[in-house]
Each structure stands twice: as C-alpha cells, then as structure tokens.
Amino acid sequence: MSIAKAPRAARLLAVLLTTMVAYAANPTWADTATTEKPAASEESKDKAKAKKEPKSASEEKATKGKKLDKARLAQLVLSSSLPEGPGGTGLFADIQVDLRSMLQRIERAAEDDDIHGLVLNIENPSLGRGTINELREAIKKFRKTGKKVYAQLTMAMPTDYLVACACDEIVMPESGTLVLPGVRVEGMFYKGLLDKIGVEADIIHMGEAKGAAEPLTRESFSEGVRANLTSMTDDVYEQMVAIVAFDRPITRKQATEAIDKGLLTAAQAKKLGLIDRMAYPSDLKESLQKSLNADKLVYVQNYGKKKIDTDFSGPTGFLKLIKLMSSGSSSSKSSGKKIAIVYAVGAITTGKSESDLFGNSSTMGSSTIVEALREAADDEDVAAIVLRINSPGGSAIASDLMWSKIQSIDKPIVASMGDVAASGGYYIAMGTDKIYAEPSTITGSIGVVGGKLALKGLYDKIGISIDTISRGSNSGVFSSTNKFTKGEREAIMNMMEDTYEQFTSKAAAGRDMPVEQLVKLAGGKVYTGRQAKANGLVDELGTLDDALAAAKQLAGIEEDKEVKIMTLPKSPDLFESLLGGNEAEKEVEVKVDLGLGDLHPEMKKLIGHAKTIQRVFHEPVVLMLPFSLEIK
C-alpha cells in the first residue's frame, strides 16, 4: 500500500488503520511478552523480592548444594532474520527483534541470578555468517558464568547448527533432520533472458575480479571472478569444518565426513557425535528438572522481551495506539560518557536512507549517515564512535562523501564489519582508526563498475521508435536506447579510472601500505574477514562488542568503566514523518508491503534486490559487491 501526497490527517489515519489491521492479522505479536507458565505472576513477585534482598556469597554457595524449589530457564527463539540498525521507536521497536537486542537479552540472562540456564529454540533463522559469529560469542560469554545453554533443533540447516555448536548440549527429536551440506556459492545470470528480449548490457569494470555486472553480460563466472570466489568459499568451508570439529567431540576427519554426507537423521547425527541427545521438548524439560535438582522447572518464554499491550478495543484503544506509536527512546539525550554506534546498513546511495517502520534500513543514504556522524561528533559526551557496517556497497560519490566526513572527525572511530562490508562498504571503513571484521565477513571488492542497459532491441521488438535531437558529442551517454559510442565510452572510462585511483590510493593510505601492494589486493577481489586480516585489509577479527572495547581504549576510558551507548541514525518518529515536524512543507511516502506475505522467500529477495539495483545504478560509477552473495 502506498500513501503519498495525501492530506496529513488522511495519511495519519490510513497508517493507524493499516497498523491495527496488521495487528489483527498477526495475533502472535501479542504473545511475545516475557511470560512463564501458569505461575508467572507469582514468580515475578518472587523475583522482585529477590532483587530487593540480594543473596550473600555464602547463601549463593549454599544454594548450589541444595534442592531448588523452582529452577528458571530463559527461553529464546531464533526463527527469523536479526536485522542490524538503530531500531524503530515506540510500538515498532518492540515488534521485531534485531541483533543487538537479542545479544542484550542473552547478556541479561547471564547476569540474572534468578536464571539457571538458557534454552535456545533454533528454527531456521535467516542469518549471515557475521551474525552467526555474534550469536556464538554471546553464547560463549553466557557459558562462562557456569550456566548451561541447551539448543533445541528440529530440522536444522547449517545456520541453525553452527549457532547450536556453541551451546553445551544439542537436542533433537528422533524425527529431526540435520542438513549440513557444506558451502555453496551460486550466481544467477540474466544474459540469455536479455538476449531474448533484445536488451544489451554495456558495462565497463575496473579489476579482473570486479564481477558486479557479470550477471548481465555473461552466462557463467569469468575466470578471475571464479578464482576469487573459489578462494573465499574454501576459507568459509574451512571455518565451518573447524567449528564443528572444535565444538563437538569429533575429529576434523569425522567432521568432514559428516559434512560430505550432508543429510542426516537425528539418530545418525547422534551416532556421529553431532548432537548430544534425542528428546522431545517435554522430555528435555523433565530431564533438565532432574539435572538441576529442582522441585519445579519453568521456562521464561521470550526472556527479556518487553510486553506489548495490543488490545486496542474500546474508546481508549485508539489513544493507546497513538501513544505507543509516538513513544521513542531518549537514551541519546542522557548525560555521561557515551560511545555512539552509527549503523551503516544497506546499499549505498546519495541522499537520505530508506527504512521500514521497524527502523530496518533498505538503503544507506550518504546524507543520513553524514548527519549521524556529525551529531556524534558534536555531542560533547560522546567519547568515540563505532561505525557498524553491513553493506555491499553502491554509489561511488556517496561512499566518498561518508569517507570524507569520517576523516574530518577528531574523535576515535572504529569500524565493525557485520555480514558484509564490501566495495563501497569497505571504502567507508578505510577512513576509520581501526577496523574489526567477523571471521566470515565478506569484504574487500576494491574495484569500480559502471554502464547501462541499451533497450533499442526491445523497442524494435515491440514496435517503439525513438527519434532524437542532440547537441554535444556525448549527449547520449545516459540514453537508455543505444550502447555507448566511442567518445562516450572514453569519457566513462576516464571517470572510472579516476575513481579507481582514488579508491586504491585512499585504501593504501588508510592501511599504511604501498599503493603497489594494495593494488595487488584490489581488482575487485572479495575476501573473508579472516583472509582480509591476513592481507592487512582489516586490523582485528572480532564482534561489535570487541569494537566497542577498542573504541573505549582509544578514547582513554578504563576497560571496566561502564559507558552509555547511543545508536544512530535516529529513527524518525512516525507522526513527525507524517506531519512534517517543523518543516513548512514536506511530502511523505509510507510503504507497507502487505502484498508480499505469500511470496516464496527467494522471490522476496529477488524483488528486494531488483529495487536496490534500480536505486543504486542510476549513477554512472558504482562501487558494488560482485553478485548478490549469500553464503549458505
């Protein structure tokens, strides 16, 4: 649904009605609060009383040897993507769980003396390898408290299993299946389709492995791109084997043999040492009650998630919805030392970022990120900045504008790479003081691509004719009718060569290495975080928390001193967006994709990728990751 250029009151009412309809269609949202089984209210009172009367060290020690009246296990469900970003505000901030809030809930459970362990229901979440590493490290920190983590799987894909491997025990029902087929990179090519409809892709690229436009110009990988992607795939595979062999009581050879089998029943997985026990959820709960020596065991479902009152019936329901939708976070206004996390997420474009009502970015606008960096730089309480990057790149000029702003800030800035920080995503990272990457982050891709689609053949097929009047030798450089002329191609090449020279020289300066050495690593080649570290393209391997610790150190803040976290860019207040805030005139478009719910997930991704390409490739020169890479 699209609401645009309508009277403000009408727009506001339409969004409110849309939200209420969405709630009615999704009653499960109301069931995501932190609750226990029947005795929840009594237990919350017991917990509040315990907080008022903290246990002494001797009481804690005595408790360990005694039978527990009630054991409480935090229960969290991983069933969807965990997007990165500053998050939405008010109502929308609590509907969808993002990565940082999930990590905070695990940390909170670790510090909660009333929680005796953690049960993770892992239900085929769509996670990148960087996100998997963040979750694994959070689970390891939880286990250091002495509490155990239990992973419950049903049909487990590689994503599920790699997270589960970090847990103390992996449990699966006897009907369960473990799918562990290794690593595969697939590229989809459209040249044959374009040939059939009369469309020609006229593309120029700088770098033998810069394959961002190969899907439009080829029917398979070029030799340079294939060699590069093969090297990266080998490293991702090696990391998978190492995780399984290290975390499970098996050898590397046994891990490799299990992965080569690919599809395993629960019984086969148990025999091979890939899981610890076969049990249904009720049986596991009964077993855990015995092992914890407790009279009663309860799961605190969706531990740490704020309860949302979704009853909008009656005369007060509408006002309640308005209050929820307009409430926001005030953390950025609090005093005391802060570390600002600036989320640079999505394909890079000029102008403002685009995001949904949940605060999840679909594109990263240079104006939005520059403003966020300026706000962090101007805030006297902000001691350092962490730039959290999850981007395949995009506009060359937008990337350079953000890099320039980073260079102008005197405060320490640390880059933290998520699932991907490639091409333009790497460009903005190289201006920071220190770069952290996850071991499997996709990064690098230092290269340039540009071009256009020539549609004359399509026009001829469907009976469309084009007549032109032009002045200037290169007036048709952006025409979608014909391919580049010789003069137009030379002009585009000159621009791209200059952009590539800027990219490589700035990267060499940022990494403190000779340009000649950097050029050998460029050419559009992509790397895992581990390969990038070995080649000097990043400084350290680590999580977002590691980057925050480094930022504190660079800012001269003691390691054990707590600091406030300010997240940017700020998510716009819904009513401010609709009504225009203090601006005299403002056009707003709110999009709610209610029509995509029944589409296959892969089709949704293709549609989303097409929208991104349409937004990014309106510029002549682009810094973009080759292909839409997703490692499974």
Steps between C-alpha positions, in 0.01 A plus 500: 500500500628846419393827662639809332414865460179450698374743764697447818201397711395249235853356485516470875164326520592261219824392672321454833231286336764302310685429824184389678414272208853357511462428869170327443660287231800416719369407846829329583653846557296520818646171622866602496520640852725357769276247673526175683247222520196541733691633802650799319352774718612335825846441358539864397419598859758254630758643259427859608537398866830325425634815334420701813679248718821394318658173602832494680794297368443233766131475410591460134744222585243325720236524229717304259495197726131521586196386310337789314135574559477637151756506220453771237645464151492790257352392167575686178386421148710559190257473210552797270767741387665720760540830314761754601422864559406754763152346509159660487331702769204440724269221387710389206821466703337222702339302219814386319813376672827626356848359555609739773184451707538121475861522617394725787235250608758221511733722702219596737415132558865431578503771768160405646554296819144369475572337163669159517557436131397581145293302250538610137232388256675534165243489220671572168581869545634684195842608625825605335832359616589819685176486697563133579838594649341773714251249641766236560718743694201612711423136583863439599491799737179365653662161562793663680258579787471126566145480367422260218350569159278242331427515127171350381494412130243334276605525135834671530670680213869606512401836653315327785776250561791744509319703767408181689861381501585781743252358756566244773250252361326451167163327520283373215187283488541156344307622196739790453737558209843661480579660164873573482595500131808720514535838327365598161516824302253540216490779245188576296562633148249690288681547168294231327178666614622843388597357159149360455336834566753709305677672790879549495705572812787738423722474809852617586685377808833569666660184636520145369282370785248786505199299393211715623353518149596153376147366552392743226785434256591133542345157539755377756779628724805650332833335587607786729171507692485120525853478640428770757166355612654153519768626738240668719276192498795282604562719804133504603495120469818469706343714770189280503704181536712657774193608698338155484824317583588736787156531660394137468683193641618390157811527285545720196478193277171397662365851458590500130340159449181616673482812281554286189198288599298822508161362607479321834221367716505577871617145573784528249600841637502361855713202394751729327526727807337797330221528759489401868159344545173416331206632698172676452460842666290359786755224564784752500320717752444205730865397469624851573285518811676191633850617405438837668366322811184712501148434626366703212644631176357783291604651171492879488375528145651777284711610794570872513249598232276789595132419529280685253138572581328448166142534617385804303131440556269745671506879507855516635651257247568764235674729751706206628619425146596864444702504823684180408580616148635836610711385796872497431834451666664779695831324555684740272401795723638352823818641653826319572766352274364327193611290209297567187418210269423627152328228298602512133267237359377431148601582145667842480319786328516878499233686698309361795482139618186298443363279777181329604284574801715266710808715443668246270697664223454390140742761366773706666474864399816710522309802635354292783832347602690830474240663725525212749880533509468876546261453791738256669795730437320805642376322814751586775409186694588270208858385554530273196303368205451144374393477135308172463502411129278249324504605137591359156591850378328720244546861390863608463436866581284416802775272633755777460278757675473273805873424492573875495279563802672221692838655420389837639406368847762527774346238727611134475295304245506120483340306215317177581408286199193274511395246237635708213705818464617492141590750227331823614449333838876454526561851364331664802680266741848588377471853638465382860772458764456125534306233312343188655344224287322177580699193384250437217418861411497550121722801439747653257368529143716806433394576146267708287219415259278714279279473196142483380239281331434581133134439418487567125463131418205472736341814355533353150333175607196673648465771236636803682708749302727770642584829329758738649636854472834545675782746550838395637719206404408296808140609551379141480724365773202437730255405227333164559452445126847430359833367623787742568663666202881501487514851648248419771692186596824697528329755728360228726838322507679818604254555783530140618879497485508813714256347750703179517821697557334688786370174650836322493707800614268577791487133597882478492529811717240371742670161531850652507627286215663579163250565221664224293427248774142620541436482124593130505227445760249713308367426153155429644615197703283405798630347822372349819579697814768246583664538157474878525680491836779285353540748213497811718164632378353493853668528840325244719243224497221557750143585579322831545576477873870463419480814287326684784778394738761627253314831469505540878872432507573749223292758687702442818207351695581231754407148389269426795325839494147489367399740224165576344432388145339744257369350175476700179354593256190586700186327381243765407194529717208371296280803561787740436561327166136517404428851622831651392631610840611864492540511125250721318444254217593137467396211277500161665456154360431208732516153351356194668574187298186309588491327163827306532406281794412192292803514271780247526794643705736470202255699285482771767879523496508534122240778510690678777829463311339637182375806691848558640665472158246745359583752773878460485567473127354836408855634539773450238767358737427246771704324771300177539563145618517247215167315493253486786713269711334295772700216654290203607 
